[in-house]
Amino acid sequence: MSFAFFPPSQRAAGSDLTISISPLGLVELSDEEFEIHGPRLNRYATNFAFYLGHHWAYRREAGEPQITLNYVATFARYINNFCFSRGVKFSTAKRYEHIVPALLKRVWEVDNEKKSLLKSIGEQGGVTGDSFVKVAYEPEWTDAAGGSHPGRVRILPLNSAHCFPEYHPHDRDRLIRMKLKYKFWTTGTDGTRQVMSYTEILTDETIEEFLNDDLIDQRSNPLGLIPVVHVRNIAVSGSPWGLSDIGDIISLNREMNEKMTDVSDVINYHAAPTTIIQGAKATNLERGPRKIWGGLPEKAKVYNLENGVDLAGPMAYIQLLKTAMHEIMGVPETALGQMQPSSNTSGVALSIQYAPLMNRNGSKQDNYGFGLKQINELVLRTLFCFEPETLLYNPYSDGIKTDDDQPDLLDPNDPQVYQVECVWPMPLPVDNLVKLNEIQAKLAIGLESKRNALVELGEEFPDERLEEMFAEQKRDAVEQGALELIKATISSAILQMTGISTEEGGTPAASSGTGQASKPGNSAGTDQTGVLPGATGINLGVDTHSLINQFVTMAYGTKLPQGRKSEDASNQESS
């Protein structure tokens, strides 16, 4: 299946100038735009058509099989999930670790859905080869129900077919103009549905918006930068465009579909065999199971047309096509659910088994890591522009200051603020027990710190986790001390009642209400207030006599047992 699009100058006068560039949208192109972007848009259209399962350029008659094995989408989704399912973490300069990580976490995980964004960015790049991401600020607003929505920074993955970037003629990485152009459905003033065209042109100085070629808004660019990032899925030397993951297997998938359909035709043809009669007429012969034909001429022959086609060859060819797709994509056949014996394979062995896929993953991490770094810079600049209070350190929402050199106010002109590196987790499964044993051994011999150990285990904010661990240990120590104080008070009360010590280490000293020794002749407990020795003048907040009453009640059961009455018993009493 191929898509042939023609510029307006090659079409008949008066014809519709709208051309389909992908199954996802419509756009109008001028002659100049088509000359520059036409091949790219044709590639996008073919790739997305196969990704969505449109593998055939024609339809067969009703009842005729038309097999479609969508390995293109299967491979693309698997690679996208392999590379982005475990997310990515961001590492900043030590000087700004107390502010910048918290801001990025807020934008990616509170203002936006980080996991969904990464997969959407990866899907556009994996299918088309180019992924465009726009960063914009959404002001605070109130919905119809009265709910208030605070301002937020939006990270918007764009349809690659709607983006028309213009680069510097001598610098392929310098974007000097970006045009976003697409059509959308809307409802007119008369209530009818109509298609309208939206165009947005962004430069470092201005932002212009057009609706059906009419200028509807023009304003200055507050950032001074084009808020769009172009991420190349697989970079090509000397080209501003990237390559998709699926471009090399589209022809193989088409060939497999055709051969599978041919095999299906052979099977269907011989599933209901044709009966051949020689030397007789089939006029009076009944067809069906358990029928007996008699009185046939002597030389007559009746037999079914047998399947003379050996399907072993076609099936081997189909398997060869499937194996070729796995080899080209770098995805092992066992990765797509093929049965294999379960084993406790180590991470190193898995890395060797998945080496081609790991190489592809490494290449994508380099390209997407560079793009995410640019996105984070736009995110921070947008946040500083529309919410300047985020420049100031906030101990309640930001991180922990671990160094006196860390400033309380960020300088938006400092390039080090925007130096955010991507930390990609291992895409293959990791045995946590083996990892913990390795870290524990390093800690035991002093080759590792607790902070780095948390980083190795995937903790994004190790300083906060260490502070949390210290606070938890402190709280446990205070609770343990309080529990021991309560036990000591209870032991003192039991000693006053019975004269028997409950401690195994010996009899504790008798309690005294005034801190003086009891005088001879005083009866036990007559001048005691439950204050332990050595705690004179300290109000423990515990009444020993109240504790004694509780012990007697619980030990000897002076309270009557209580139970819940059922509804039947209550009805009987009332009657």
Beta strands, then each sheet from edge to edge (+ up, - down):
strand 1: 19-22
strand 2: 25-27
strand 3: 89-91
strand 4: 130-138
strand 5: 141-142
strand 6: 148-149
strand 7: 152-158
strand 8: 163-168
strand 9: 171-187
strand 10: 193-202
strand 11: 206-211
strand 12: 214-220
strand 13: 228-232
strand 14: 275-278
strand 15: 301-304
strand 16: 421-423
sheet 1: 1+ 2-
sheet 2: 3+ 16-
sheet 3: 7+ 4- 13+
sheet 4: 5+ 6-
sheet 5: 8+ 9- 10+ 11- 12+
sheet 6: 14+ 15-
end
